[in-house]
Amino acid sequence: MRCARAVGSSPLFIAAADGCRIQDEDGNIYIDYVSSWGPLIAGHAHPEVVAAVRDTVTRGTSYGIPCRLEIELARKVVELMPAVEMVRMVNSGTEATMSAIRLARGCTGRKKLIKFSGCYHGHHDCLLAQAGSGVLTLGLPGCPGVPEEVVRHTICLPYNDLSAVAAVIGELGPEVAAIIVEPVAANMGVVLPEPGFLEGLRNLCDHCGALLIFDEVITGFRVAPGGAQQRFGVRPDLTCLGKIIGGGLPVGAYGGRRDIMERVAPVGDVYQAGTLSGNPLAMAAGLKTLELLGQDGVYPLLAANLEYLTRGLAEAARDAGVPTTINQIASMGCSFFTPGPVRNFAQTQQSDTRAYGIFFREMLDRGVYLAPSQFEALFIGLAHGRGELDYTIEAARGAFKAVREQE
Ligand SMILES: Cc1ncc(COP(=O)(O)O)c(C=O)c1O
């Protein structure tokens, strides 16, 4: 179980979900801004996604060999993502990043990896160093069970600090297999890339022959139809996907330059496989979700709704005298309890997590479910209408006042 789900000592147990609402086992209903940590951009139990899964399940749940839906989804990803020429389906974001790193090491014949503090890439061993999300929430620098030897080749650097990356590349460049980055960091709260940061990583990789891996498990199909690589105009060599691509069912994928992807077995020599990969139910849910996102005006509408919500939240915080900094992009954002700015991991740590905890509980009491940790994102989707946003802003007025009073 992901640590971030725990909600302190009294976890929610969900019995049902519909649109932007979840209902717990006690019958309480909440407006949901976690969206299963991002995948449910179309909303819970979207009728068309449900119909697609229902139709598919009558023809079997897993074949263990390719099916048409898998090819259709792969084609869609290649069409949407500027830097993806070939794609391999897996079952989770963790599998996607794990496989991409193996591939990068296999292709370059090098061992070292550069990652950034506060970025989370799943729970496999070599990326658990100074990770974000639940690891960060629990304050773990590393993880028992991960041998030192395994993370010996993982170099953690500060997000948005290009000169730190340049210094390491200057010294160790010929040993570096890959730089892996969340192009928008969304596991230490939301932190946007500074202008030039992603371009700088691209240039440094080109300079030393390392591969640039964008972990777009969160940003893929969210910050733009073609992900962060489209939004920021930077082409990674490999891209990792998850969450939205499965429309709420378990999926991940990795893809990128054809010459690199052709090294994956069975065409190439870098082994990777999965019993349930390309699962038809997940493919059907993902395809339908991408189809819904492809309708005219969806991305501008989501962005306008998030803007509306965060403007309301900022006003409510200001009126209550609680200093906050809101970082946002497209349909995801995060309110830090600090005057800010918040542009890197160190600055995220200035946020008053006790105040966030009070805010979270007060919002929950008012029927609004936010991420239980400061170091996660708020997601909105197609099912969040102005009515729900207005209700949330009103709830926040009370919750910010409670934060002020309890400090
Ligand atoms: C950016 C990023 N990469 C990878 C992962 C791991 O994905 P999964 O939980 O599907 O294994 C996550 C999960 O939150 C993520 O946010």
The ligand as an SDF file (V2000), in Angstrom:
LIG
                    3D

 16 16  0  0  0  0  0  0  0  0999 V2000
    6.1790   10.6640  -11.4240 C   0  0  0  0  0  0  0  0  0  0  0  0
    5.8760    9.2570  -11.0000 C   0  0  0  0  0  0  0  0  0  0  0  0
    6.5960    8.2420  -11.5030 N   0  0  0  0  0  0  0  0  0  0  0  0
    6.3470    6.9610  -11.1770 C   0  0  0  0  0  0  0  0  0  0  0  0
    5.3650    6.6400  -10.2750 C   0  0  0  0  0  0  0  0  0  0  0  0
    5.1060    5.2170   -9.9230 C   0  0  0  0  0  0  0  0  0  0  0  0
    3.8950    4.8070  -10.4940 O   0  0  0  0  0  0  0  0  0  0  0  0
    3.0790    3.5710   -9.8730 P   0  0  0  0  0  0  0  0  0  0  0  0
    2.5640    3.9980   -8.5560 O   0  0  0  0  0  0  0  0  0  0  0  0
    2.0140    3.3180  -10.9030 O   0  0  0  0  0  0  0  0  0  0  0  0
    4.0300    2.4380   -9.7850 O   0  0  0  0  0  0  0  0  0  0  0  0
    4.5980    7.6610   -9.7110 C   0  0  0  0  0  0  0  0  0  0  0  0
    3.5390    7.3380   -8.7530 C   0  0  0  0  0  0  0  0  0  0  0  0
    2.9530    8.1690   -8.1060 O   0  0  0  0  0  0  0  0  0  0  0  0
    4.8510    8.9990  -10.0790 C   0  0  0  0  0  0  0  0  0  0  0  0
    4.1590   10.0170   -9.5540 O   0  0  0  0  0  0  0  0  0  0  0  0
  1  2  1  0
  2  3  1  0
  2 15  2  0
  3  4  2  0
  4  5  1  0
  5  6  1  0
  5 12  2  0
  6  7  1  0
  7  8  1  0
  8  9  2  0
  8 10  1  0
  8 11  1  0
 12 13  1  0
 12 15  1  0
 13 14  2  0
 15 16  1  0
M  END
$$$$
